Amino acid sequence: MAAVPLYTGTFGHAEAERLLWRAGFGPRRGQAARLASLGLDGAVRSLTHPPGERWVGPRPRDEKGRPLAPADAWGHDQLWWLDRMVRTSRPLVERMTLVWHDWFATSDAGVGSQKLMLAQNRLLRRYALGSFDRLLVSITANPAMLIWLSGTDNRKDAPNENYGRELMELFTLGEGNGYTERDVREQARALTGWTSTWKRGKGQTDFRFDTKRHDTGMKTVFGKKGDFSWRDSASMCVHHPKHAPFFVRKLWSYFIPEPPDAGTQAGLEALYRQGFEVRPVLEAILQHPALYSGPRMVKPPVVYIAGLLRGLNRGIDTSAWVWLSDGAGQRLFNPPNVAGWDDSRWLDTNAFRGRWYIANTALEKVTLGDRKGKKGPKVPNDPEAIVNGALAVLGNPTIRPETHRELLAFARASLKGATGWKAESYPPLVANAVRQLLAVSPDLQTS
Amino acid sequence: MRRLLVILVAVVSCAAAVPAGGGTDAFSFVQVTEKEFTLTLSRQSVRAGSVSVELVNFGMDNHDLVVKGTRIGSKAIHFTQLDPRGRTERTLRLTPGRYALWCSLSDHRARGMRATLVVRK
């Protein structure tokens, strides 16, 4: 079996920080240093074998101070999940839930029920690091998915190919890779039988498999004949020879921007084929040299938001995050289509403006200066102290020397000639500006 | 005396569904999703007290919402008409009982845009 390369370089603060961003939502204060002290193997194992969940930080509220009602109030489902990202002590579990949400992209715009979307979210979390085979079988029968991809409209007298096609094209094999149009039709037949009941005031409920609605005839899928049912439909995809390569390439792409080399690809496929378990493949990816020495990746908007809040020690206290993350191109529970989000678009000109507003909102509670007649803390007329203060407020993230130089140059230029009354009023303005510039710098937009 | 009692009952019934003016009693949420021609509640019952009723138009036509207690004398509360994809929220003070909800536009109620919300103690 081809061995997967292991990173053997320094695993210090910067490397631990990158690991926490790629495998989670960024470090809390001091967390990168603690993780670095475990060494690479210990650090990765602490993420892939986390202890029981422990919430860190204030409970979430909306801007009126009300507790969240994720199933009953617009946007509260998104705030609920964002809160988990901010307060979780099991960041990789939560990050993988986000990965699966993109992988099996289901949108509330089509489902029309926050309650059903939340139930799907719990399912994705249950299988975050576990068996992909079991995850795929479970998501096939998930009510939100059954609505979204027409599972309950798929009947033996009128097969609907929607889920059968995406099962192969998007979830397990890749477009046109190892299956034919006949396979799509036969899979649709195998997947018949799911139904639900519409109840006034309740919507679609009582999702169940009805054998009377299922096509029990012989089907031919991937060249094999049998009276396949929906479980077989999912399992055959996982055991298809083209699935492991697809799975490895796709999972890898969430953590490392450049594709794996041939040896790494082969090694990861071999690992995965041992039982179709996610955890061992993830551990190999998170210890691969490409994660630590390769190029940076743009943080998805919700990861950026959660990371800012974690660094600022701030909880969810406003529903503004719903429209702010939407403005940056990502609304939880509402991927744009069944293919998920296009992560090559995170930094287009429109989305960047959204990120600017995100940074501004995140920093509003630590804005310096006089407020409502109260005098703010004194800010030294010292560019170096202002830049260091900005870093401290944002949790001391690692930044490149050139970024530090640019921020310092900005602070110096802004404070130049600030004498007399300006000596007291300019520094807080400059400090606020430096914080904003740091928060939207390439260093903090990427990991 | 009897007339006084009737007036008293009428006043209490009218107070059963009124917009809330704030307070520190129990707070619940319920989301009402409308589309052609259904009206779905995110939950079938809430606790009495201040209830945030959020109306979301998931459909392709305009819709509105009326909330009215089933007790005699209950006053109807009208939500503003929404365009498709529109949303609005009002906080109501609801006392225990059953409340009828419906879209009052055209024949929408007759076509299915109605539901019942139970407010429990």
Contacts between the chains, C-beta under 8 A, distances in Angstrom:
chain1	res1	chain2	res2	distance
A	66	B	27	6.2
A	66	B	52	7.7
A	67	B	27	8.0
A	69	B	28	7.6
A	69	B	29	3.6
A	69	B	52	7.7
A	71	B	31	7.7
A	71	B	42	5.4
A	71	B	43	7.1
A	72	B	28	7.8
A	72	B	29	3.7
A	72	B	30	5.5
A	72	B	31	4.9
A	72	B	42	4.3
A	72	B	43	6.1
A	72	B	52	8.0
A	72	B	54	7.4
A	73	B	29	4.6
A	73	B	31	6.3
A	73	B	52	6.6
A	73	B	54	5.8
A	73	B	89	7.9
A	74	B	31	6.7
A	74	B	54	5.7
A	74	B	56	6.3
A	74	B	87	5.8
A	74	B	89	7.8
A	76	B	29	7.5
A	112	B	33	6.0
A	112	B	35	7.2
A	112	B	40	7.4
A	112	B	58	5.5
A	113	B	33	7.7
A	113	B	40	7.5
A	113	B	42	7.8
A	114	B	31	7.1
A	114	B	42	6.6
A	115	B	42	6.3
A	198	B	38	7.8
A	200	B	38	7.5
A	200	B	39	7.9
A	200	B	112	6.9
A	200	B	114	7.2
A	200	B	115	6.1
A	201	B	39	6.8
A	201	B	40	6.4
A	201	B	41	5.3
A	201	B	44	6.5
A	201	B	114	7.9
A	201	B	115	3.3
A	201	B	116	6.1
A	202	B	40	6.6
A	202	B	41	7.2
A	202	B	44	6.6
A	203	B	33	7.6
A	203	B	38	7.2
A	203	B	40	4.0
